[in-house]
Amino acid sequence: MKRFVVSLSVLFFLGSAIFFSPYLSYALNPQPEPPAATTKAQTFTGTIVKITGDSITIKSDEGKLMTLTGKAKDWKVGDKVRVNNGKITKEWGASSPQIY
């Protein structure tokens, strides 16, 4: 009789651990991130490193390289630019920037 009660309690514990713990654990039932958390505005300042046809390669102040497509009218390698969501703005020192 004692062996029956012990085996029944072990089976009850294993059953509850198998069926009820996934509902309480975040690791076993992860929720996806909301879309607003994954998209953020991309704004950085950098220097034009390379201009090839319609592609402009910019090296940010942190050292990351980014290639954007657009017409480089009077831009040259070495110009300081600011990128705000894919729009390139040429910086003219401390004065107001010029948008292309």
C-alpha positions in Angstrom: 0.0 0.0 0.0 2.8 2.4 0.8 4.5 1.6 -2.5 1.3 2.4 -4.3 0.9 5.8 -2.6 4.5 6.7 -3.3 4.3 5.7 -7.0 1.0 7.6 -7.4 2.5 10.7 -5.9 5.5 10.5 -8.2 3.3 10.1 -11.2 1.1 13.0 -10.1 4.3 15.2 -9.7 5.7 14.2 -13.1 2.3 14.8 -14.8 1.9 18.2 -13.3 5.5 19.1 -14.2 5.0 18.1 -17.8 1.6 19.6 -18.4 1.5 22.8 -16.3 5.1 24.1 -16.4 5.1 25.2 -20.1 2.3 27.6 -19.4 4.3 29.2 -16.6 7.7 29.4 -18.3 8.6 32.2 -20.7 11.4 30.2 -22.2 9.2 27.4 -23.3 6.5 29.7 -24.7 8.1 32.9 -26.0 6.1 35.8 -27.3 7.2 37.7 -30.4 8.4 41.3 -30.1 6.0 44.0 -31.3 6.9 45.4 -34.7 7.5 48.9 -33.3 10.3 47.6 -31.1 12.3 46.2 -34.0 12.1 49.3 -36.3 13.9 52.4 -35.3 15.0 55.5 -37.0 18.5 55.3 -38.6 20.3 58.6 -38.1 24.1 59.0 -38.1 26.8 61.3 -39.2 29.7 60.1 -41.3 32.2 60.8 -44.2 31.8 59.8 -47.8 34.4 57.2 -48.6 33.5 56.1 -52.1 31.2 57.2 -54.9 30.5 54.8 -57.7 27.8 55.7 -60.2 24.6 55.9 -58.1 26.0 54.2 -55.0 27.5 56.3 -52.2 29.5 54.5 -49.5 29.5 56.3 -46.1 31.6 55.5 -43.1 29.9 56.5 -39.9 31.8 58.1 -36.9 31.5 54.7 -35.2 33.3 53.0 -38.0 30.3 51.3 -39.7 30.1 51.3 -43.5 26.8 51.9 -45.3 26.1 52.0 -49.0 23.2 54.2 -50.2 21.9 54.8 -53.7 21.3 58.4 -54.9 22.7 61.0 -57.2 25.8 62.7 -55.9 25.6 66.1 -57.7 28.4 68.1 -56.1 29.6 65.7 -53.5 33.1 64.4 -53.3 35.0 61.8 -51.2 35.8 63.2 -47.8 32.6 65.3 -47.4 30.8 65.2 -44.0 27.2 64.1 -44.4 24.3 63.2 -42.1 22.0 60.3 -43.0 18.4 60.4 -41.6 16.3 57.4 -42.7 18.1 57.0 -46.0 18.1 60.7 -46.8 21.5 62.2 -47.2 22.2 65.7 -45.9 25.5 67.5 -46.7 26.9 69.4 -43.7 28.6 72.7 -44.3 30.5 73.1 -41.0 28.6 75.0 -38.3 26.1 76.6 -40.7 22.8 75.2 -41.8 22.9 71.9 -43.7 21.9 71.5 -47.4 19.5 68.7 -48.3 19.7 66.8 -51.6 
